[in-house]
Amino acid sequence: ALTGIALFLCLLGKLGVKPFDIPEAKQEIVQGPLTEASGPILGIFEWSKVIRWFTFCVFYVDLFLGGGDGLPLPWNIISVLAKCLVLTFVFAVFEVANARFVISHAFKWLLKWPLVLSVIGMIGVLIFP
């Protein structure tokens, strides 16, 4: 359970959800990764972000939320998509509710919470297999 929480907190940083969207700070960075992109290239960048959200949500659902739960074929896909929808909603709530971190604060936060939780979870698995 602790490793699942740690992975969820790390996914916030990997997906660039609002506290960790430092590379895409539109208000503060004049030259960013998407400054020169327009048209189809900008569309490819935006679609890659959507595919990344979906891929990481499916990965998390499969590892920690039971995946399709062994249901028959159409229902397991619906189950995975429903869980991904709920997880995406939780990510969106985090994005709306938080302000952007400074790079040093984001790094300290990631060292303080997800790293500690994952180490405690790994020690727990080693002690209680």
N, C-alpha and C positions, 0 to 999 in steps of 0.2 A: 504494500500500500504506500509506503514512504517513497519507494522508487517511482511509482506512478505519479505521485504529487511532484517529485523532483523533475520527472520528464515533462510534465505539464508546464511547470515553471520555466524549464529550458526551451520548450516549444514557443512560449511567449517571446523569448528573445530571438529564436531562429526565424519565426514568422514575421518579425518586425512589427508586432502589435504595439500599440501606442506608447507604453513606457520605453520601449526599445527601438523606436523607429528613427534612430539618430541619423542613419545614412540618407533618409528621405525627408529630412527636416526642411520642408518647403519654405518656411519663414526665415530660417537662419542660414541656409546654404545657398549661395547664388549659383555655384557650379556643382551640380549633383550628378548622379548617374543618369538621370532622365532629362537633363537640361537640353541636350541637342537632339533628343529623340522626338519624332513626330510621325504621324500617319501609321503605316503598318508596323514599323519598328516599335513605336510606343505601344501599339496593340499587342505585339508579341511579349513585351515586358509585362504588361498588365495581365495577360493570360498566364504567363509563367508564375505570377504571384498567386493567381486563383488556383492553378494546378498544384502549387506548393502547399497551399492551405488544405486542399482536398487530400493530397497524398499524406501529409502529416496527420490529419484527422483520422484517415483510414488506418494508418500505422498505429496510432495510439489506441483506437478502438479495438484493433485486432490483438494488440499486446495486453491491454489492461482492462478492457470492458467486455471481453468475451466474444468479440467478433460477431459472427452470425448465430452463435449459440446452438449450432448443430441442427438448425431448422431445415425443412425441405427447401428446394432451390429458389422459388420466387420469394419466400418469406425471409430467408437469411440475407438476401440483398436488401430487402426493405428494412430489416433490423439494423444492418450496418449503416445504411443511409440515414435512418432516423437517429441513431447514436451520433453520427457525424454532424447532423444538423444541430443537435443539442450542444455538442462540443464547439461547433462554430459559433453558436449563439453565446456560449460562455466566453469565447475569445473576443467576440464583438463587445460584450459587456465590459471586459477588461480594457479594451481599447477606448471605449467611450468614457469610462470612469477614471482613468489615470492621466496624469500629465507626463510630458516627455522627461526622461532622465538625462542628466549630463553623462558623458561617456564614463567618467570615473565613478559616478554613483551607480550606473548600470552594472559595471564590473564588480563593484563591492557588493551589490545586492545579489548578483549571481553567485558570488563566492560565499555569501553568508547563508542563503537559504537553500538553493538546489544542491549545492555541493555537500553541505552538511547533511541534508536529508538523504541523499543518495549514499553517502558513506555509512550513515546509521543503518539504512536499509540493507546494504551489503554486509555489514557486520552482523545484523540480525539474521540474515540468510545463512551466514557461515556458522553462527552459534546454534540456531534452530532450523535445521534443514527440513 
